[in-house]
Amino acid sequence: MRAWVNAANASYHGGQLVLRRPVTSGWGFDFNYTLSHSLDIVSAAESGAGNSGALIQNSFNPKASYASSDFDIRHNITTNMVVELPFGKGKLFLNSGLGWVNQFIGGWQVTALSRYRTGLPLNISTDGIYPTNYLSSSIAILEPAADFSPSIFLRGAPLFNTDMSLGKYFQLPFEGHRIQVRAEAFNAFNNVNWVIRSEPWPTAAPASSNSPSDTSSRNL
């Protein structure tokens, strides 16, 4: 018979820095930086939650597993900006052109949205066969001599992504309305962001060329 107890605790500490300039005089930006640290004993229920649940290595001493949370992001930066190109009516350059000329050279706008974050903690487990797993070992179990929390120092790859757009406003001939045509590019710089997958550690013969790799990549 399985049983669950409230044996875990968690904490979160963080600080934020925000720099913001509203869009005036043709440009504006928003910069956000978060420095934080989330810690817990397990980041999910021990069984039946998330992708594979969480594992407590030593149920005699759950606090030995206290380390960075699975979702801990130490540094997180998001930025966005809007820049109107300085051409056309009311701008710095070519501001005295005819109305139809301004329809071509004026009203251009560039926007960008970027995000950077450090890698998530990695966990090393033994596929559920751990010292105090009563379902996979004998009924009488000795307390382990040592505990190991790899998420303290092992982390995956960071993430960086930038989305951009180029837009053009066209003035409509009535009531001061205008319409915008915009082209958008997601992951504009084609950054490769690695996704860490759960893979068994080879214990005998080397994996064949058809075996899945430890990491995979994706372009966001």
C-alpha positions in Angstrom: 0.0 0.0 0.0 1.4 3.4 -1.0 1.3 6.3 1.4 2.1 10.0 1.0 3.2 12.4 3.7 3.9 16.2 3.8 7.7 15.8 4.0 8.8 18.6 1.8 9.3 22.3 2.1 10.3 25.0 -0.4 11.5 28.5 -0.6 11.9 31.2 -3.2 14.1 34.3 -3.1 14.2 36.9 -6.0 14.7 40.4 -7.0 13.7 42.4 -10.1 15.2 45.2 -12.1 12.9 47.1 -14.5 14.0 49.8 -16.9 11.3 51.3 -19.1 10.9 54.1 -21.6 7.4 54.8 -23.0 7.3 55.2 -26.8 7.9 58.9 -27.3 9.8 60.7 -30.1 9.7 57.6 -32.1 11.3 55.0 -29.8 10.8 53.1 -26.5 11.9 50.0 -24.7 11.3 47.7 -21.8 14.1 45.8 -20.0 13.3 43.3 -17.2 15.9 41.3 -15.2 15.1 38.8 -12.5 17.7 37.2 -10.2 16.1 34.4 -8.2 16.7 31.1 -6.5 14.0 28.4 -5.9 14.8 25.5 -3.6 12.9 22.5 -2.5 13.2 18.8 -1.5 11.2 17.6 -4.5 9.6 19.7 -7.2 6.5 17.4 -7.7 4.6 14.7 -5.9 6.9 11.6 -5.4 4.7 9.5 -7.7 2.1 10.1 -10.3 2.8 13.8 -11.0 4.6 15.6 -13.9 6.4 13.5 -16.4 7.8 10.9 -14.0 7.2 12.2 -10.5 9.9 13.1 -8.0 12.3 10.9 -6.2 13.5 11.2 -2.6 16.7 9.3 -2.3 16.6 8.9 1.5 13.2 8.8 3.1 15.0 8.6 6.5 16.4 12.1 5.8 14.3 13.9 3.1 16.1 17.2 3.9 19.3 15.7 2.3 17.6 16.3 -1.1 17.1 20.0 -0.5 18.5 21.7 -3.5 17.6 23.9 -6.5 14.1 23.3 -7.8 13.7 21.5 -11.2 12.2 24.8 -12.5 14.8 27.1 -10.9 15.9 29.9 -13.3 18.7 31.8 -11.7 18.9 34.6 -14.3 16.1 35.7 -16.6 16.1 38.7 -19.0 13.3 39.9 -21.2 13.5 42.9 -23.4 11.3 44.6 -26.0 11.7 47.7 -28.1 9.9 49.8 -30.7 11.8 52.1 -33.1 10.1 54.2 -35.8 12.5 54.9 -38.7 13.3 58.6 -39.0 12.0 59.1 -42.5 8.9 60.9 -43.7 6.4 63.5 -42.5 7.3 64.8 -39.0 10.6 62.8 -38.9 14.2 63.9 -39.1 14.9 63.0 -42.7 12.9 63.5 -45.9 10.1 65.2 -44.0 9.1 67.7 -46.7 8.0 65.2 -49.4 4.7 65.1 -51.1 1.9 63.1 -49.6 2.2 60.2 -52.0 6.0 60.1 -51.4 5.4 59.9 -47.6 3.2 56.9 -48.2 6.3 55.0 -49.3 9.1 56.4 -47.1 7.3 57.2 -43.9 5.5 55.1 -41.3 8.1 52.4 -41.0 8.6 50.7 -37.6 10.9 48.0 -36.3 10.1 46.0 -33.1 11.9 43.2 -31.3 11.3 40.9 -28.3 14.2 39.0 -26.8 14.5 36.5 -23.9 17.5 35.0 -22.2 17.5 32.6 -19.3 20.1 30.4 -17.7 19.8 26.6 -17.9 17.5 24.5 -15.6 18.9 22.1 -13.0 19.6 18.5 -14.1 18.8 15.5 -11.9 20.5 12.2 -11.9 18.4 9.2 -10.8 18.6 5.4 -11.0 15.3 4.9 -12.9 13.3 4.4 -9.7 15.7 1.9 -8.1 16.9 4.1 -5.2 17.9 3.2 -1.7 14.6 3.6 0.0 12.2 2.6 -2.8 10.2 -0.1 -1.0 8.5 -1.1 -4.2 11.8 -2.1 -5.9 13.8 -3.5 -3.0 13.5 -5.6 0.2 11.2 -4.8 3.1 14.1 -4.3 5.5 16.3 -1.4 4.3 19.3 0.2 6.0 19.7 3.9 6.1 22.0 5.1 3.2 25.5 6.2 4.2 25.5 9.2 1.9 23.1 11.3 -0.1 23.7 13.1 -3.4 21.8 16.1 -4.8 23.2 16.7 -8.3 20.8 19.5 -9.0 23.0 21.7 -6.8 25.7 22.0 -9.6 24.4 20.3 -12.8 22.5 22.5 -15.2 21.3 22.3 -18.8 22.0 24.7 -21.6 20.7 28.3 -21.5 18.0 29.7 -23.8 18.1 32.7 -26.0 15.5 33.8 -28.5 14.6 36.9 -30.4 11.5 37.7 -32.4 11.4 40.7 -34.7 8.9 42.5 -37.0 9.0 45.2 -39.7 5.8 47.2 -40.1 4.6 50.0 -42.3 1.7 52.3 -41.5 -0.5 53.7 -44.3 -2.6 56.7 -43.8 -6.2 56.3 -44.8 -8.0 59.2 -46.5 -10.7 59.6 -43.9 -11.1 60.4 -40.2 -7.3 60.2 -39.5 -7.3 56.4 -39.5 -4.4 54.3 -40.6 -3.6 50.7 -41.4 -0.4 48.7 -40.7 1.1 45.9 -42.8 3.6 43.9 -40.8 6.1 41.1 -41.5 7.2 39.0 -38.4 10.1 36.7 -37.9 10.2 34.2 -34.9 13.6 33.2 -33.7 15.0 35.8 -36.1 18.6 34.9 -35.6 18.0 31.1 -35.8 19.4 30.4 -32.3 19.6 26.7 -31.4 18.1 26.0 -28.0 18.9 22.6 -26.5 16.2 20.5 -24.8 17.5 18.0 -22.2 15.8 14.6 -22.5 15.7 11.8 -20.0 18.0 9.0 -21.3 19.4 5.9 -19.6 23.1 5.9 -18.8 25.0 3.2 -20.8 26.0 0.3 -18.6 27.4 -2.3 -21.0 28.0 -2.1 -24.7 28.1 1.4 -26.3 24.8 2.6 -27.7 24.2 1.9 -31.4 24.1 4.7 -33.9 20.3 4.3 -33.9 20.0 5.1 -30.2 18.5 8.5 -29.1 21.1 11.1 -28.1 21.2 12.7 -24.7 20.1 16.1 -26.0 18.0 17.4 -28.8 17.6 20.9 -30.2 14.8 23.0 -31.2 14.3 26.5 -32.7 11.7 28.4 -30.8 
